[in-house]
């Protein structure tokens, strides 16, 4: 039975985030999920993620930068300047987003990265700590501004080797990702590579040390040079990834859901859990990938991992901003009672 003990983030540095509204379910392209009048338990998950005192952490190695958000009434025409109605600067970067998601889902999460000794660096560290993320491996460097500092130290690779799972993205140089993936592989630690980031071929050396590649359909098309408009085309493109050494490919399909392709096995399809209102999809992909990683390291089945990730992403799009929209574990579990 699902535990409903009081919800507290695993680390003491947590802060309250926006409440997430109730959602309605709709029919996705790949899978039908009917709304239930009566709630039902989702027994594989518990509110408190840590089943033992010190589970191996989720380690996120990646980018951290400041995102500048502006709202405008319409898009400007060519050569036109218009005023924004509102604007704000928030912590972001795919790496920081995914780390905060792991922390908000009450799983021990470490972020490995660099920030500048500036206002944006403080903004990012505050956001990470507020999301329950351990920042012992976030280094402040004074020579370059936040968003430009990239390097690795010996201690960084050691924490990678002690992880339960490692998350990478392509907003940092591929060379660093290769170092991290090799260190993780040497210690038997699974690696998920989010394909979002630079628009360039993924080095084969990196793909051979990745356990799960996670692109969206447009990223998959760019990486393989193949069309990805239909499920059949996506399957063929994924087959090319298998040829390059990737055993599993987790494809995010936006409003069409997601599909996990495991080499030699039938694909597992997951439909979206449609939100009552969609305010901002900025962090949805990062939320999905990080939530999948949390469920994976907790030992859930692949189908359960997909469901957990879909629920987290559904809650994410109902709040503006990337990091502010990361859902708490309890909100995800509450939603899963009705799926």
SULVEN-V236327 format. One record per residue. N is the residue number from 1. SS is DSSP state (~ for helix, > for strand, _ for the rest). Layout:
N:SS + N:SS
This chain:
1:_ + 2:_ + 3:_ + 4:_ + 5:_ + 6:_ + 7:_ + 8:_ + 9:_ + 10:_ + 11:_ + 12:_ + 13:_ + 14:_ + 15:_ + 16:_ + 17:_ + 18:_ + 19:_ + 20:_ + 21:_ + 22:_ + 23:_ + 24:_ + 25:_ + 26:_ + 27:_ + 28:_ + 29:_ + 30:_ + 31:_ + 32:_ + 33:_ + 34:_ + 35:_ + 36:_ + 37:_ + 38:_ + 39:_ + 40:_ + 41:_ + 42:_ + 43:_ + 44:_ + 45:_ + 46:_ + 47:_ + 48:_ + 49:_ + 50:_ + 51:_ + 52:_ + 53:_ + 54:_ + 55:_ + 56:_ + 57:_ + 58:> + 59:> + 60:> + 61:> + 62:_ + 63:_ + 64:_ + 65:> + 66:> + 67:> + 68:> + 69:> + 70:> + 71:> + 72:_ + 73:_ + 74:_ + 75:_ + 76:_ + 77:_ + 78:_ + 79:_ + 80:_ + 81:_ + 82:_ + 83:_ + 84:_ + 85:_ + 86:> + 87:> + 88:> + 89:> + 90:> + 91:> + 92:> + 93:_ + 94:~ + 95:~ + 96:~ + 97:~ + 98:~ + 99:~ + 100:~ + 101:~ + 102:~ + 103:~ + 104:~ + 105:_ + 106:_ + 107:_ + 108:_ + 109:> + 110:> + 111:> + 112:> + 113:> + 114:> + 115:> + 116:> + 117:_ + 118:_ + 119:~ + 120:~ + 121:~ + 122:~ + 123:~ + 124:~ + 125:~ + 126:~ + 127:~ + 128:~ + 129:~ + 130:~ + 131:_ + 132:_ + 133:_ + 134:> + 135:_ + 136:_ + 137:_ + 138:> + 139:> + 140:> + 141:> + 142:_ + 143:_ + 144:_ + 145:_ + 146:_ + 147:_ + 148:_ + 149:_ + 150:_ + 151:_ + 152:_ + 153:_ + 154:~ + 155:~ + 156:~ + 157:~ + 158:~ + 159:~ + 160:~ + 161:~ + 162:_ + 163:_ + 164:_ + 165:> + 166:> + 167:> + 168:> + 169:> + 170:> + 171:_ + 172:_ + 173:_ + 174:~ + 175:~ + 176:~ + 177:~ + 178:~ + 179:~ + 180:~ + 181:~ + 182:~ + 183:~ + 184:~ + 185:~ + 186:~ + 187:_ + 188:_ + 189:_ + 190:> + 191:> + 192:> + 193:> + 194:> + 195:> + 196:> + 197:> + 198:_ + 199:_ + 200:_ + 201:_ + 202:_ + 203:_ + 204:~ + 205:~ + 206:~ + 207:~ + 208:_ + 209:_ + 210:_ + 211:_ + 212:> + 213:> + 214:> + 215:_ + 216:> + 217:~ + 218:~ + 219:~ + 220:~ + 221:~ + 222:~ + 223:~ + 224:~ + 225:_ + 226:_ + 227:_ + 228:_ + 229:_ + 230:_ + 231:~ + 232:~ + 233:~ + 234:~ + 235:~ + 236:~ + 237:~ + 238:~ + 239:~ + 240:~ + 241:~ + 242:~ + 243:~ + 244:_ + 245:_ + 246:_ + 247:_ + 248:> + 249:> + 250:> + 251:> + 252:> + 253:_ + 254:~ + 255:~ + 256:~ + 257:_ + 258:> + 259:> + 260:> + 261:> + 262:> + 263:_ + 264:_ + 265:_ + 266:_ + 267:_ + 268:> + 269:> + 270:> + 271:_ + 272:_ + 273:_ + 274:_ + 275:_ + 276:_ + 277:_ + 278:_ + 279:_ + 280:_ + 281:_ + 282:_ + 283:_ + 284:~ + 285:~ + 286:~ + 287:~ + 288:~ + 289:~ + 290:~ + 291:~ + 292:~ + 293:~ + 294:~ + 295:~ + 296:~ + 297:~ + 298:_ + 299:_ + 300:_ + 301:_ + 302:~ + 303:~ + 304:~ + 305:~ + 306:~ + 307:~ + 308:~ + 309:~ + 310:~ + 311:~ + 312:~ + 313:~ + 314:~ + 315:~ + 316:~ + 317:_ + 318:_ + 319:_ + 320:_ + 321:_ + 322:_ + 323:~ + 324:~ + 325:~ + 326:_ + 327:_ + 328:_ + 329:~ + 330:~ + 331:~ + 332:~ + 333:~ + 334:~ + 335:~ + 336:~ + 337:_ + 338:_ + 339:_
